[in-house]
Amino acid sequence: MENEEKIARHFMPGILKRYRALAGMSQQKLADSVGVSKGFISALEGGRSVPNLDMLVLLAAALNVRPGVLLDSMVEEAEKKLL
């Protein structure tokens, strides 16, 4: 596993949970919004899966944020922990 994927697996789950909560969405509602199963959203939030770029764009749209916001938040969290 590449370092980038390790970082995404470690930090993206919390970012997705945070923005989903801010949007007032359940895992099921988010899943329905992007056309995936609730289990897939659970896997993303559990760090068992990492969204590809297409999925990241869909997730961001459903959460009403730019994809860069999700990425920037993940990088900021990683920098806090790794530096």
N, C-alpha and C positions, 0 to 999 in steps of 0.2 A: 504494500500500500504506500502510495506516495505521501510525502509530508503534507501536501495541500489537502488531500483527502482526509488525513488524520485530523487536521485542524478543522475542516468542515464537519466531520463526524463528532468532534468534541464540542464545538461552539455553536453550530447551526441549530441544534435542538432547542437550546434555550432562547435563541433569537426567534425561532418560529413560534414557540409557546408564548413569548412576550407579545409579539405582534398579533397573534391570534386572539389573545386575551384583550389587548387594546381595541381590537375590532369587534369584540363581544361575540366571537364565533366559537361554536363547539367544533370538535374535530370533525364530526359528521357534516356540519354545515360547510366547513372549509373543503372537505373532500367532495361534497356535492358541487361546490362552486368551480372546482378545477377538474372534475370528471374522473376522480380516482376513488379508491375505497378508503374507508375510515382506517383500516389496518395499515394502509400505505402512509397516511398522515401520522399514525402512531409510530410507525417505523422511522419516519423522518425525525419526529420529536424524541424518539428513544435512541437516536444515533445509530440505528441499525441500517439505515439507508441515507444516501446523500442525494439531494435533488440535482438533476442535470440543469443546464442553462435554460432549456425550454420550460421545465417544471418550475424553476425559480421565477421566471417571468410570469407564469400563470399564478403561482402562489402570491407573488407581490401584487398582481392585479386584483386578486380576490381579497387581499388584505388592505387594498387601497393605499399602497405605498409603491415607490419606485423600486425596481430590483436592486439598484445601487444602495438603497437604504438598508436592505437586508444584508448585503455584502459588507458595507461599511460598518454596520453594527457588529458583524461577526469578527471582522478584522480588529476593531476596537477592543472587543472582549479578549481576543487572542493576545493582543499587545499587552493588555493589563496583566494577563497571567504569565506570559512568556518573557516579559522584560523585567 
